[in-house]
């Protein structure tokens, strides 16, 4: 699992993005529609930040900001750590662990976002492996 490339983990999976002028409320609605706990913030197709559920709670709600009138760019995390498609998934997990965050944008050589990894992706991969193992065990049981 850790040696799989990031490109294999995201496999062209769609991810939510928004512009810097989007309100916090609109960003939260997009996140809800995508069933995502983070949204990438872009300006002219370039990654400029990430807004997570924690950003909304700690930087907007806890500071009494009006979500309908606060731009996501004011609460987003800037200078975001990102990872390339050609890196091992284990490298991305290590960056998330060391940085204390649960999401990491995937970018191409030009810095354009091409995906979004979450810590729970590690569980998804383990779950797939476990499912495959169970199917193999059932097949062996039938044979025996």
N, CA, C and O atoms as a MOPAC input file, in Angstrom:
PM7 MOZYME 1SCF
protein

 N      0.79700 1    -1.19800 1     0.00000 1
 C      0.00000 1     0.00000 1     0.00000 1
 C      0.84300 1     1.26700 1     0.00000 1
 O      0.58800 1     2.13300 1    -0.83800 1
 N      1.83700 1     1.44200 1     0.88500 1
 C      2.59600 1     2.69600 1     0.89400 1
 C      3.40800 1     2.91500 1    -0.37300 1
 O      3.76900 1     4.05100 1    -0.68200 1
 N      3.70400 1     1.84800 1    -1.11400 1
 C      4.50700 1     1.99100 1    -2.32600 1
 C      3.68000 1     2.32200 1    -3.55100 1
 O      4.23600 1     2.66800 1    -4.59400 1
 N      2.37300 1     2.22400 1    -3.45100 1
 C      1.52200 1     2.61100 1    -4.57400 1
 C      1.73900 1     4.08800 1    -4.85600 1
 O      1.93800 1     4.88700 1    -3.94200 1
 N      1.69800 1     4.43500 1    -6.12600 1
 C      1.85900 1     5.84200 1    -6.48700 1
 C      0.58900 1     6.62400 1    -6.16600 1
 O     -0.51500 1     6.07900 1    -6.19000 1
 N      0.76100 1     7.87800 1    -5.87300 1
 C     -0.37200 1     8.76000 1    -5.61000 1
 C     -1.34600 1     8.72200 1    -6.78300 1
 O     -2.56000 1     8.72800 1    -6.58000 1
 N     -0.82600 1     8.68300 1    -8.00000 1
 C     -1.68900 1     8.64400 1    -9.19400 1
 C     -2.60400 1     7.42800 1    -9.17900 1
 O     -3.73700 1     7.50600 1    -9.65400 1
 N     -2.13300 1     6.30200 1    -8.64200 1
 C     -2.95600 1     5.09500 1    -8.56300 1
 C     -4.04400 1     5.23900 1    -7.50700 1
 O     -5.13900 1     4.69700 1    -7.66200 1
 N     -3.75200 1     5.95600 1    -6.45000 1
 C     -4.72400 1     6.11900 1    -5.36700 1
 C     -5.86400 1     7.03100 1    -5.80700 1
 O     -7.03000 1     6.73200 1    -5.55100 1
 N     -5.53800 1     8.13600 1    -6.46600 1
 C     -6.61000 1     9.06700 1    -6.84900 1
 C     -7.27600 1     8.66800 1    -8.15700 1
 O     -8.44300 1     9.00100 1    -8.36800 1
 N     -6.58500 1     7.97500 1    -9.03300 1
 C     -7.11300 1     7.44800 1   -10.29800 1
 C     -8.12700 1     8.36700 1   -10.97600 1
 O     -9.21000 1     7.92100 1   -11.35600 1
 N     -7.79200 1     9.62100 1   -11.12800 1
 C     -8.68300 1    10.53800 1   -11.82600 1
 C     -9.95200 1    10.87300 1   -11.06100 1
 O    -10.89500 1    11.40700 1   -11.64500 1
 N     -9.99900 1    10.57300 1    -9.77400 1
 C    -11.17100 1    10.83400 1    -8.94500 1
 C    -11.43900 1    12.33500 1    -8.89800 1
 O    -10.51400 1    13.11300 1    -8.66500 1
 N    -12.67100 1    12.75500 1    -9.11300 1
 C    -12.97900 1    14.18500 1    -9.05400 1
 C    -12.83100 1    14.72800 1    -7.63000 1
 O    -12.90100 1    13.97800 1    -6.65700 1
 N    -12.62700 1    16.03000 1    -7.52800 1
 C    -12.42600 1    16.67300 1    -6.23400 1
 C    -12.98500 1    18.09000 1    -6.31000 1
 O    -13.02000 1    18.67900 1    -7.39100 1
 N    -13.42200 1    18.64300 1    -5.18500 1
 C    -14.02400 1    19.97400 1    -5.20900 1
 C    -12.98600 1    21.09300 1    -5.22500 1
 O    -11.96200 1    21.02500 1    -4.54600 1
 N    -13.27600 1    22.11600 1    -6.01200 1
 C    -12.45500 1    23.33600 1    -6.04300 1
 C    -13.38500 1    24.53800 1    -6.03300 1
 O    -14.57300 1    24.43200 1    -6.33900 1
 N    -12.82800 1    25.66100 1    -5.67900 1
 C    -13.57900 1    26.90800 1    -5.70800 1
 C    -12.60700 1    28.05900 1    -5.86600 1
 O    -11.39700 1    27.88100 1    -5.72200 1
 N    -13.12700 1    29.23000 1    -6.15800 1
 C    -12.30600 1    30.42700 1    -6.29600 1
 C    -12.14400 1    31.16200 1    -4.98100 1
 O    -12.82400 1    30.85500 1    -4.00200 1
 N    -11.25600 1    32.11700 1    -4.95900 1
 C    -10.95100 1    32.85400 1    -3.73100 1
 C    -12.10800 1    33.73200 1    -3.24900 1
 O    -12.19100 1    34.04000 1    -2.06000 1
 N    -12.98800 1    34.13300 1    -4.14200 1
 C    -14.10200 1    35.00600 1    -3.76500 1
 C    -15.32100 1    34.27900 1    -3.23800 1
 O    -16.28100 1    34.92000 1    -2.81100 1
 N    -15.30500 1    32.97500 1    -3.25900 1
 C    -16.42200 1    32.18800 1    -2.74600 1
 C    -16.57500 1    32.45500 1    -1.24800 1
 O    -15.58400 1    32.60000 1    -0.53200 1
 N    -17.81200 1    32.51900 1    -0.78600 1
 C    -18.01600 1    32.72600 1     0.65200 1
 C    -17.79800 1    31.40100 1     1.39500 1
 O    -17.82900 1    30.32000 1     0.80700 1
 N    -17.58300 1    31.52500 1     2.67600 1
 C    -17.40100 1    30.34200 1     3.52100 1
 C    -18.65600 1    29.47700 1     3.45700 1
 O    -18.55700 1    28.25100 1     3.40700 1
 N    -19.80700 1    30.08500 1     3.45800 1
 C    -21.06800 1    29.33600 1     3.36900 1
 C    -21.14500 1    28.56800 1     2.06200 1
 O    -21.49400 1    27.38700 1     2.05300 1
 N    -20.82100 1    29.23300 1     0.95500 1
 C    -20.85300 1    28.55600 1    -0.34400 1
 C    -19.85000 1    27.40100 1    -0.38500 1
 O    -20.14300 1    26.33600 1    -0.93000 1
 N    -18.68200 1    27.61600 1     0.18600 1
 C    -17.67200 1    26.55300 1     0.23900 1
 C    -18.19500 1    25.36500 1     1.04400 1
 O    -18.00300 1    24.21300 1     0.65500 1
 N    -18.85500 1    25.64800 1     2.16700 1
 C    -19.41700 1    24.57600 1     2.99500 1
 C    -20.49300 1    23.80000 1     2.23400 1
 O    -20.59500 1    22.58000 1     2.36200 1
 N    -21.28500 1    24.50800 1     1.45200 1
 C    -22.32300 1    23.84400 1     0.65700 1
 C    -21.68700 1    22.94300 1    -0.40200 1
 O    -22.14000 1    21.82000 1    -0.62100 1
 N    -20.64900 1    23.43500 1    -1.05000 1
 C    -19.93800 1    22.62000 1    -2.05100 1
 C    -19.35900 1    21.38200 1    -1.38300 1
 O    -19.46900 1    20.27800 1    -1.91700 1
 N    -18.74600 1    21.55600 1    -0.22400 1
 C    -18.16700 1    20.42700 1     0.49800 1
 C    -19.25100 1    19.41000 1     0.85600 1
 O    -19.02900 1    18.20300 1     0.75400 1
 N    -20.41100 1    19.89100 1     1.26900 1
 C    -21.51800 1    19.00100 1     1.60200 1
 C    -21.96400 1    18.21800 1     0.37000 1
 O    -22.17000 1    17.00700 1     0.44000 1
 N    -22.11200 1    18.91800 1    -0.76500 1
 C    -22.54400 1    18.26200 1    -2.00200 1
 C    -21.54600 1    17.20400 1    -2.46900 1
 O    -21.93900 1    16.17400 1    -3.01700 1
 N    -20.27300 1    17.45400 1    -2.25400 1
 C    -19.21200 1    16.52600 1    -2.67200 1
 C    -18.91400 1    15.46800 1    -1.61400 1
 O    -18.11200 1    14.56500 1    -1.85400 1
 N    -19.55200 1    15.56900 1    -0.44500 1
 C    -19.24300 1    14.66700 1     0.67900 1
 C    -17.74100 1    14.70800 1     0.97400 1
 O    -17.09400 1    13.67800 1     1.16300 1
 N    -17.21300 1    15.93000 1     1.00600 1
 C    -15.78600 1    16.13000 1     1.20600 1
 C    -15.56900 1    17.02600 1     2.42400 1
 O    -16.33900 1    17.95500 1     2.66900 1
 N    -14.53100 1    16.74200 1     3.16800 1
 C    -14.22700 1    17.56800 1     4.33700 1
 C    -13.18100 1    18.63300 1     4.01800 1
 O    -12.64500 1    19.27400 1     4.92100 1
 N    -12.89300 1    18.81900 1     2.72200 1
 C    -11.95900 1    19.86000 1     2.29700 1
 C    -12.27500 1    20.27500 1     0.87300 1
 O    -12.84700 1    19.51300 1     0.09400 1
 N    -11.89100 1    21.49200 1     0.55300 1
 C    -12.06300 1    22.01600 1    -0.80200 1
 C    -10.79000 1    22.78200 1    -1.17100 1
 O    -10.25200 1    23.54100 1    -0.36400 1
 N    -10.32500 1    22.57400 1    -2.38700 1
 C     -9.13000 1    23.28500 1    -2.84800 1
 C     -9.54100 1    24.64800 1    -3.38400 1
 O    -10.54300 1    24.77600 1    -4.08800 1
 N     -8.76000 1    25.66000 1    -3.04400 1
 C     -9.03600 1    27.02800 1    -3.48800 1
 C     -8.02100 1    27.36900 1    -4.57300 1
 O     -6.81100 1    27.25900 1    -4.37500 1
 N     -8.55000 1    27.78800 1    -5.73400 1
 C     -7.69400 1    28.05800 1    -6.88800 1
 C     -7.90400 1    29.48300 1    -7.38600 1
 O     -8.95900 1    30.08900 1    -7.19600 1
 N     -6.86000 1    29.99100 1    -8.02900 1
 C     -6.92600 1    31.28400 1    -8.69500 1
 C     -6.23300 1    31.11000 1   -10.03500 1
 O     -5.03400 1    30.83600 1   -10.09100 1
 N     -6.98400 1    31.26700 1   -11.10700 1
 C     -6.45600 1    31.05800 1   -12.46000 1
 C     -5.83200 1    29.66700 1   -12.59000 1
 O     -4.72500 1    29.51200 1   -13.10800 1
 N     -6.56600 1    28.66300 1   -12.11000 1
 C     -6.18000 1    27.25000 1   -12.16800 1
 C     -4.97400 1    26.88500 1   -11.31300 1
 O     -4.50000 1    25.75000 1   -11.36100 1
 N     -4.48000 1    27.82500 1   -10.54000 1
 C     -3.31400 1    27.59400 1    -9.67800 1
 C     -3.80300 1    27.41600 1    -8.23900 1
 O     -4.66300 1    28.16300 1    -7.77300 1
 N     -3.25500 1    26.43300 1    -7.54700 1
 C     -3.61800 1    26.18200 1    -6.16400 1
 C     -3.10800 1    27.32000 1    -5.28100 1
 O     -1.91500 1    27.62300 1    -5.27800 1
 N     -4.01400 1    27.94700 1    -4.53400 1
 C     -3.61200 1    29.02800 1    -3.62700 1
 C     -3.94200 1    28.71800 1    -2.17500 1
 O     -3.49700 1    29.42700 1    -1.27200 1
 N     -4.72400 1    27.65500 1    -1.94000 1
 C     -5.06100 1    27.30800 1    -0.57100 1
 C     -5.97900 1    26.10600 1    -0.49200 1
 O     -6.40300 1    25.54600 1    -1.50200 1
 N     -6.26900 1    25.73100 1     0.73800 1
 C     -7.21700 1    24.65200 1     1.01600 1
 C     -8.08300 1    25.10500 1     2.17600 1
 O     -7.59600 1    25.73100 1     3.11700 1
 N     -9.35600 1    24.79000 1     2.10800 1
 C    -10.28100 1    25.10300 1     3.18200 1
 C    -10.85600 1    23.78500 1     3.67600 1
 O    -11.43800 1    23.02400 1     2.90300 1
 N    -10.69200 1    23.52300 1     4.94900 1
 C    -11.17800 1    22.28800 1     5.54000 1
 C    -12.29600 1    22.59000 1     6.53700 1
 O    -12.55500 1    23.74400 1     6.87900 1
 N    -12.94500 1    21.52700 1     6.99100 1
 C    -13.96400 1    21.69400 1     8.02600 1
 C    -13.37300 1    22.39300 1     9.24900 1
 O    -14.02000 1    23.23600 1     9.87000 1
 N    -12.16000 1    22.03900 1     9.57700 1
 C    -11.50900 1    22.65300 1    10.74200 1
 C    -11.28900 1    24.14700 1    10.52600 1
 O    -11.46500 1    24.93600 1    11.45500 1
 N    -10.90700 1    24.54700 1     9.31300 1
 C    -10.75000 1    25.96800 1     9.01900 1
 C    -12.07500 1    26.70300 1     9.23800 1
 O    -12.10400 1    27.78800 1     9.81900 1
 N    -13.15900 1    26.10300 1     8.77000 1
 C    -14.47400 1    26.73500 1     8.90800 1
 C    -14.84300 1    26.86900 1    10.39100 1
 O    -15.31100 1    27.92300 1    10.82500 1
 N    -14.63400 1    25.81300 1    11.15300 1
 C    -14.99900 1    25.84500 1    12.57200 1
 C    -14.08900 1    26.77300 1    13.36500 1
 O    -14.56800 1    27.64000 1    14.09700 1
 N    -12.77700 1    26.59600 1    13.22300 1
 C    -11.83400 1    27.33800 1    14.06800 1
 C    -11.60100 1    28.77800 1    13.62000 1
 O    -11.40600 1    29.66000 1    14.45700 1
 N    -11.61900 1    29.02500 1    12.31700 1
 C    -11.27800 1    30.36500 1    11.82400 1
 C    -12.48800 1    31.22400 1    11.48100 1
 O    -12.38300 1    32.45000 1    11.44100 1
 N    -13.63400 1    30.59700 1    11.23400 1
 C    -14.82900 1    31.37800 1    10.90900 1
 C    -15.81700 1    31.35500 1    12.07000 1
 O    -16.08300 1    32.38500 1    12.68900 1
 N    -16.35300 1    30.18900 1    12.35700 1
 C    -17.39300 1    30.08700 1    13.38400 1
 C    -16.88000 1    30.53300 1    14.75400 1
 O    -17.52000 1    31.34900 1    15.41700 1
 N    -15.73700 1    30.00900 1    15.17900 1
 C    -15.20700 1    30.34700 1    16.50600 1
 C    -14.82900 1    31.81800 1    16.63600 1
 O    -14.77000 1    32.34900 1    17.74600 1
 N    -14.57300 1    32.48100 1    15.50700 1
 C    -14.22200 1    33.90300 1    15.53200 1
 C    -15.40800 1    34.79800 1    15.17100 1
 O    -15.23600 1    35.98000 1    14.87300 1
 N    -16.61200 1    34.22300 1    15.20100 1
 C    -17.86000 1    34.95600 1    14.95100 1
 C    -17.91300 1    35.61900 1    13.57900 1
 O    -18.54700 1    36.66200 1    13.42200 1
 N    -17.25600 1    35.02500 1    12.58600 1
 C    -17.34400 1    35.53400 1    11.22100 1
 C    -18.67900 1    35.10200 1    10.62400 1
 O    -19.15700 1    33.99900 1    10.88800 1
 N    -19.26600 1    35.95900 1     9.83300 1
 C    -20.51100 1    35.62300 1     9.15100 1
 C    -20.16400 1    34.79400 1     7.91800 1
 O    -19.58700 1    35.32700 1     6.97000 1
 N    -20.49700 1    33.50800 1     7.90500 1
 C    -20.13200 1    32.65200 1     6.77500 1
 C    -20.67300 1    33.12500 1     5.43000 1
 O    -20.06900 1    32.86400 1     4.38900 1
 N    -21.81000 1    33.82100 1     5.44900 1
 C    -22.40400 1    34.28400 1     4.19800 1
 C    -21.70600 1    35.52400 1     3.64800 1
 O    -21.89300 1    35.87700 1     2.48300 1
 N    -20.90500 1    36.18400 1     4.47900 1
 C    -20.23900 1    37.41500 1     4.04600 1
 C    -18.72600 1    37.37500 1     4.21000 1
 O    -18.06300 1    38.40700 1     4.10300 1
 N    -18.17900 1    36.20400 1     4.46700 1
 C    -16.73600 1    36.05900 1     4.63300 1
 C    -16.19200 1    35.24300 1     3.46800 1
 O    -16.67000 1    34.14400 1     3.19000 1
 N    -15.19600 1    35.78800 1     2.79600 1
 C    -14.58500 1    35.06800 1     1.67500 1
 C    -13.75700 1    33.90500 1     2.19600 1
 O    -13.07100 1    34.01200 1     3.21300 1
 N    -13.83500 1    32.79300 1     1.47900 1
 C    -13.08300 1    31.60800 1     1.87400 1
 C    -11.58400 1    31.90500 1     1.92200 1
 O    -10.85100 1    31.27400 1     2.68400 1
 N    -11.13300 1    32.85300 1     1.12100 1
 C     -9.70500 1    33.19700 1     1.09200 1
 C     -9.21800 1    33.78000 1     2.41600 1
 O     -8.01800 1    33.76200 1     2.69000 1
 N    -10.12800 1    34.29800 1     3.24100 1
 C     -9.71500 1    34.87000 1     4.52200 1
 C     -9.51100 1    33.81200 1     5.60400 1
 O     -8.82900 1    34.06600 1     6.59600 1
 N    -10.09300 1    32.63500 1     5.42200 1
 C     -9.95400 1    31.59300 1     6.45200 1
 C     -9.18900 1    30.36800 1     5.96700 1
 O     -8.85200 1    29.49700 1     6.76800 1
 N     -8.91100 1    30.28700 1     4.67900 1
 C     -8.24900 1    29.09300 1     4.13300 1
 C     -6.81400 1    28.98200 1     4.63800 1
 O     -6.22000 1    29.95600 1     5.10100 1
 N     -6.28500 1    27.78900 1     4.53600 1
 C     -4.88300 1    27.56400 1     4.83800 1
 C     -4.09000 1    27.90400 1     3.59100 1
 O     -4.36200 1    27.37900 1     2.51100 1
 N     -3.10800 1    28.78200 1     3.74000 1
 C     -2.26100 1    29.19200 1     2.61300 1
 C     -0.94900 1    28.41600 1     2.64000 1
 O     -0.68300 1    27.66400 1     3.57800 1
 N     -0.14000 1    28.60200 1     1.61800 1
 C      1.15400 1    27.91300 1     1.54100 1
 C      0.99600 1    26.41800 1     1.83000 1
 O      1.67500 1    25.84700 1     2.68300 1
 N      0.08900 1    25.82300 1     1.09500 1
 C     -0.30500 1    24.43500 1     1.31400 1
 C      0.79200 1    23.48000 1     0.85400 1
 O      1.36400 1    23.63800 1    -0.22400 1
 N      1.06900 1    22.49900 1     1.68600 1
 C      1.95800 1    21.40400 1     1.30000 1
 C      1.20400 1    20.57600 1     0.25900 1
 O      0.01800 1    20.29600 1     0.43400 1
 N      1.87800 1    20.18500 1    -0.81500 1
 C      1.23500 1    19.36200 1    -1.84500 1
 C      2.16900 1    18.22200 1    -2.21700 1
 O      3.32100 1    18.16900 1    -1.78600 1
 N      1.64600 1    17.31700 1    -3.02200 1
 C      2.41900 1    16.15000 1    -3.43400 1
 C      2.16900 1    15.91700 1    -4.92300 1
 O      1.09400 1    16.22100 1    -5.43900 1
 N      3.17600 1    15.37400 1    -5.60300 1
 C      3.05400 1    15.08900 1    -7.02400 1
 C      2.48000 1    13.71100 1    -7.28300 1
 O      2.48300 1    12.84300 1    -6.41100 1
 N      1.98600 1    13.52600 1    -8.50100 1
 C      1.39000 1    12.25600 1    -8.91300 1
 C      2.36800 1    11.09000 1    -8.86100 1
 O      1.97000 1     9.94600 1    -8.64600 1
 N      3.64400 1    11.38500 1    -9.05900 1
 C      4.65500 1    10.32900 1    -9.15900 1
 C      5.23700 1     9.90000 1    -7.81800 1
 O      6.12600 1     9.05000 1    -7.77300 1
 N      4.74800 1    10.47500 1    -6.73400 1
 C      5.26200 1    10.14000 1    -5.39900 1
 C      4.53000 1     8.92200 1    -4.83400 1
 O      3.36800 1     8.68400 1    -5.16400 1
 N      5.21400 1     8.15100 1    -3.97900 1
 C      4.53500 1     7.03700 1    -3.31400 1
 C      3.47400 1     7.56000 1    -2.34600 1
 O      3.64500 1     8.60800 1    -1.72300 1
 N      2.38500 1     6.81700 1    -2.23300 1
 C      1.31300 1     7.19300 1    -1.31900 1
 C      1.83700 1     7.28700 1     0.11600 1
 O      1.39200 1     8.13900 1     0.88500 1
 N      2.76500 1     6.42900 1     0.47000 1
 C      3.36500 1     6.46400 1     1.79900 1
 C      4.04600 1     7.79100 1     2.08000 1
 O      4.04200 1     8.26500 1     3.21600 1
 N      4.63200 1     8.39600 1     1.04900 1
 C      5.26100 1     9.71600 1     1.19100 1
 C      4.20000 1    10.75800 1     1.54300 1
 O      4.41100 1    11.60100 1     2.41600 1
 N      3.06300 1    10.69300 1     0.85800 1
 C      1.97700 1    11.63600 1     1.13800 1
 C      1.46700 1    11.44900 1     2.56600 1
 O      1.21900 1    12.42800 1     3.26900 1
 N      1.31000 1    10.19400 1     2.99600 1
 C      0.86100 1     9.93200 1     4.36700 1
 C      1.86600 1    10.47700 1     5.37700 1
 O      1.48300 1    11.02700 1     6.41000 1
 N      3.15000 1    10.32200 1     5.07200 1
 C      4.19500 1    10.83900 1     5.96000 1
 C      4.11100 1    12.37000 1     6.06700 1
 O      4.22100 1    12.92700 1     7.15900 1
 N      3.91600 1    13.03700 1     4.93000 1
 C      3.79000 1    14.49900 1     4.94600 1
 C      2.58900 1    14.92800 1     5.78400 1
 O      2.66900 1    15.89200 1     6.54600 1
 N      1.47100 1    14.20400 1     5.64000 1
 C      0.27700 1    14.53900 1     6.41300 1
 C      0.52600 1    14.32800 1     7.90500 1
 O      0.13400 1    15.15500 1     8.72900 1
 N      1.17500 1    13.22400 1     8.24400 1
 C      1.46800 1    12.93100 1     9.65000 1
 C      2.39100 1    13.99700 1    10.24100 1
 O      2.11300 1    14.54400 1    11.30800 1
 N      3.47900 1    14.28600 1     9.54600 1
 C      4.45200 1    15.27200 1    10.03400 1
 C      3.84600 1    16.66600 1    10.13500 1
 O      4.16200 1    17.41700 1    11.05900 1
 N      2.97500 1    17.01600 1     9.18700 1
 C      2.37200 1    18.34800 1     9.18900 1
 C      1.13900 1    18.47200 1    10.07000 1
 O      0.66800 1    19.57800 1    10.33800 1
 N      0.61800 1    17.33500 1    10.52000 1
 C     -0.56000 1    17.36500 1    11.38300 1
 C     -1.83700 1    17.72700 1    10.64300 1
 O     -2.74200 1    18.32900 1    11.22000 1
 N     -1.91500 1    17.36600 1     9.37500 1
 C     -3.13400 1    17.63200 1     8.62000 1
 C     -3.66900 1    16.35300 1     7.99900 1
 O     -2.95700 1    15.35600 1     7.87500 1
 N     -4.95100 1    16.40000 1     7.60800 1
 C     -5.62400 1    15.19900 1     7.11800 1
 C     -5.86500 1    15.18400 1     5.61600 1
 O     -6.38300 1    14.20700 1     5.07700 1
 N     -5.49400 1    16.25700 1     4.94500 1
 C     -5.68600 1    16.35800 1     3.49300 1
 C     -4.42200 1    16.91100 1     2.86100 1
 O     -3.70300 1    17.71000 1     3.46200 1
 N     -4.16700 1    16.47100 1     1.64000 1
 C     -3.02900 1    17.02400 1     0.90400 1
 C     -3.41200 1    17.09000 1    -0.57600 1
 O     -3.82100 1    16.08800 1    -1.16200 1
 N     -3.27500 1    18.27400 1    -1.17500 1
 C     -3.56900 1    18.40300 1    -2.59400 1
 C     -2.52300 1    17.67700 1    -3.44200 1
 O     -1.34700 1    17.61100 1    -3.08600 1
 N     -2.97900 1    17.14000 1    -4.56000 1
 C     -2.08900 1    16.53000 1    -5.53800 1
 C     -2.00300 1    17.51000 1    -6.70300 1
 O     -3.02500 1    17.95000 1    -7.23100 1
 N     -0.77300 1    17.85000 1    -7.10200 1
 C     -0.57900 1    18.83600 1    -8.16500 1
 C      0.28500 1    18.26100 1    -9.28100 1
 O      1.08400 1    17.34800 1    -9.07200 1
 N      0.10000 1    18.82800 1   -10.47800 1
 C      0.96500 1    18.43900 1   -11.59800 1
 C      2.22200 1    19.29800 1   -11.57100 1
 O      2.42200 1    20.08300 1   -10.64400 1
 N      3.06300 1    19.15100 1   -12.58000 1
 C      4.35100 1    19.86300 1   -12.62400 1
 C      4.18100 1    21.37600 1   -12.63400 1
 O      5.06300 1    22.10300 1   -12.17700 1
 N      3.05200 1    21.85500 1   -13.15400 1
 C      2.81100 1    23.29100 1   -13.23700 1
 C      2.15900 1    23.85200 1   -11.96400 1
 O      1.89300 1    25.05100 1   -11.87800 1
 N      1.90500 1    22.99200 1   -10.98900 1
 C      1.26900 1    23.45800 1    -9.76500 1
 C     -0.24000 1    23.49600 1    -9.82700 1
 O     -0.88500 1    24.04300 1    -8.93300 1
 N     -0.81300 1    22.91900 1   -10.87700 1
 C     -2.26800 1    22.87100 1   -10.99800 1
 C     -2.79400 1    21.66000 1   -10.23400 1
 O     -2.24100 1    20.56600 1   -10.35100 1
 N     -3.85300 1    21.84600 1    -9.45700 1
 C     -4.39500 1    20.71800 1    -8.70400 1
 C     -5.00600 1    19.66500 1    -9.63500 1
 O     -5.73800 1    19.98300 1   -10.57300 1
 N     -4.68100 1    18.40600 1    -9.34200 1
 C     -5.21600 1    17.28700 1   -10.13200 1
 C     -5.89300 1    16.25300 1    -9.23300 1
 O     -6.40700 1    15.24500 1    -9.71700 1
 N     -5.89100 1    16.50600 1    -7.92700 1
 C     -6.52800 1    15.57500 1    -7.00900 1
 C     -6.40200 1    16.03900 1    -5.57600 1
 O     -5.74900 1    17.03700 1    -5.27100 1
 N     -7.04300 1    15.28600 1    -4.71000 1
 C     -7.02600 1    15.57700 1    -3.28600 1
 C     -6.96400 1    14.26200 1    -2.53000 1
 O     -7.84400 1    13.41200 1    -2.67200 1
 N     -5.92600 1    14.09900 1    -1.73000 1
 C     -5.78400 1    12.91000 1    -0.89200 1
 C     -6.25100 1    13.23400 1     0.51500 1
 O     -6.07200 1    14.34900 1     1.00500 1
 N     -6.84700 1    12.25100 1     1.15200 1
 C     -7.23800 1    12.38600 1     2.55300 1
 C     -6.65500 1    11.21800 1     3.31900 1
 O     -6.36900 1    10.16600 1     2.74700 1
 N     -6.48200 1    11.40700 1     4.60100 1
 C     -5.91900 1    10.34400 1     5.43100 1
 C     -6.77100 1     9.08200 1     5.34500 1
 O     -6.24500 1     7.97300 1     5.43000 1
 N     -8.08000 1     9.24200 1     5.17800 1
 C     -8.94300 1     8.06200 1     5.11100 1
 C     -8.72200 1     7.23700 1     3.84600 1
 O     -9.20300 1     6.10800 1     3.75600 1
 N     -8.00300 1     7.78600 1     2.86900 1
 C     -7.68200 1     6.99700 1     1.67500 1
 C     -6.84700 1     5.77100 1     2.03900 1
 O     -6.92000 1     4.74300 1     1.36600 1
 N     -6.05800 1     5.88400 1     3.09700 1
 C     -5.25600 1     4.73900 1     3.54700 1
 C     -6.17900 1     3.61900 1     4.01900 1
 O     -5.91700 1     2.44400 1     3.76200 1
 N     -7.24400 1     3.97900 1     4.70100 1
 C     -8.20200 1     2.97400 1     5.16000 1
 C     -8.95200 1     2.36400 1     3.98500 1
 O     -9.23700 1     1.16700 1     3.98700 1
 N     -9.27000 1     3.16900 1     2.99100 1
 C     -9.95400 1     2.65600 1     1.81000 1
 C     -9.12000 1     1.58600 1     1.12200 1
 O     -9.64300 1     0.55200 1     0.70700 1
 N     -7.82600 1     1.83900 1     1.00200 1
 C     -6.93200 1     0.87500 1     0.34500 1
 C     -6.81700 1    -0.38900 1     1.18200 1
 O     -6.86200 1    -1.49500 1     0.64400 1
 N     -6.67000 1    -0.23700 1     2.48900 1
 C     -6.61600 1    -1.40800 1     3.36200 1
 C     -7.91500 1    -2.19400 1     3.28300 1
 O     -7.90000 1    -3.42500 1     3.29800 1
 N     -9.03500 1    -1.49200 1     3.20000 1
 C    -10.33500 1    -2.15000 1     3.08500 1
 C    -10.44900 1    -2.95500 1     1.80800 1
 O    -10.97600 1    -4.06800 1     1.81700 1
 N     -9.95400 1    -2.39800 1     0.70000 1
 C     -9.96600 1    -3.13000 1    -0.56700 1
 C     -9.11700 1    -4.38700 1    -0.47800 1
 O     -9.51400 1    -5.45200 1    -0.95200 1
 N     -7.95300 1    -4.25800 1     0.12800 1
 C     -7.07200 1    -5.40900 1     0.27300 1
 C     -7.73300 1    -6.47800 1     1.13700 1
 O     -7.65700 1    -7.66700 1     0.82600 1
 N     -8.37900 1    -6.05800 1     2.21500 1
 C     -9.04400 1    -7.00700 1     3.09400 1
 C    -10.18800 1    -7.71400 1     2.35700 1
 O    -10.38600 1    -8.91900 1     2.51500 1
 N    -10.93400 1    -6.95900 1     1.55700 1
 C    -12.02600 1    -7.54400 1     0.77900 1
 C    -11.49700 1    -8.58800 1    -0.19700 1
 O    -12.08000 1    -9.66300 1    -0.33500 1
 N    -10.38800 1    -8.27200 1    -0.88000 1
 C     -9.78300 1    -9.22800 1    -1.80700 1
 C     -9.32500 1   -10.48100 1    -1.07300 1
 O     -9.49000 1   -11.59100 1    -1.57800 1
 N     -8.75800 1   -10.31300 1     0.10000 1
 C     -8.31200 1   -11.45700 1     0.89500 1
 C     -9.49600 1   -12.33400 1     1.30100 1
 O     -9.40100 1   -13.56100 1     1.26000 1
 N    -10.59700 1   -11.71600 1     1.68800 1
 C    -11.78200 1   -12.48500 1     2.06900 1
 C    -12.34600 1   -13.26900 1     0.89200 1
 O    -12.76200 1   -14.41600 1     1.05000 1
 N    -12.36100 1   -12.65500 1    -0.28300 1
 C    -12.83900 1   -13.34700 1    -1.48800 1
 C    -11.94400 1   -14.54600 1    -1.77700 1
 O    -12.44500 1   -15.62600 1    -2.09100 1
 N    -10.62500 1   -14.37300 1    -1.67500 1
 C     -9.69900 1   -15.48700 1    -1.89600 1
 C     -9.93800 1   -16.61200 1    -0.90600 1
 O     -9.90900 1   -17.78400 1    -1.28100 1
 N    -10.17100 1   -16.27100 1     0.34600 1
 C    -10.43300 1   -17.28300 1     1.37200 1
 C    -11.70900 1   -18.06000 1     1.06300 1
 O    -11.75600 1   -19.28000 1     1.22300 1
 N    -12.73600 1   -17.35300 1     0.62200 1
 C    -13.98400 1   -18.02000 1     0.25600 1
 C    -13.76500 1   -18.97200 1    -0.91700 1
 O    -14.29300 1   -20.08400 1    -0.92600 1
 N    -12.98600 1   -18.53200 1    -1.90500 1
 C    -12.69700 1   -19.37600 1    -3.05700 1
 C    -11.93900 1   -20.63000 1    -2.63700 1
 O    -12.21200 1   -21.72300 1    -3.13500 1
 N    -10.99800 1   -20.47300 1    -1.73000 1
 C    -10.22300 1   -21.61700 1    -1.24000 1
 C    -11.14000 1   -22.56700 1    -0.47000 1
 O    -11.03400 1   -23.78600 1    -0.60200 1
 N    -12.04300 1   -21.99500 1     0.33800 1
 C    -12.97300 1   -22.82300 1     1.11100 1
 C    -13.87100 1   -23.64500 1     0.18500 1
 O    -14.14500 1   -24.81300 1     0.46000 1
 N    -14.32600 1   -23.04000 1    -0.90800 1
 C    -15.16200 1   -23.76100 1    -1.87400 1
 C    -14.38100 1   -24.89300 1    -2.51100 1
 O    -14.91800 1   -25.98500 1    -2.70000 1
 N    -13.14500 1   -24.65500 1    -2.83800 1
 C    -12.30500 1   -25.66300 1    -3.46700 1
 C    -12.06100 1   -26.82900 1    -2.52000 1
 O    -12.10000 1   -27.98900 1    -2.93000 1
 N    -11.81100 1   -26.51900 1    -1.25700 1
 C    -11.53000 1   -27.56500 1    -0.27000 1
 C    -12.78900 1   -28.28100 1     0.09800 1
 O    -12.76000 1   -29.19800 1     0.91900 1

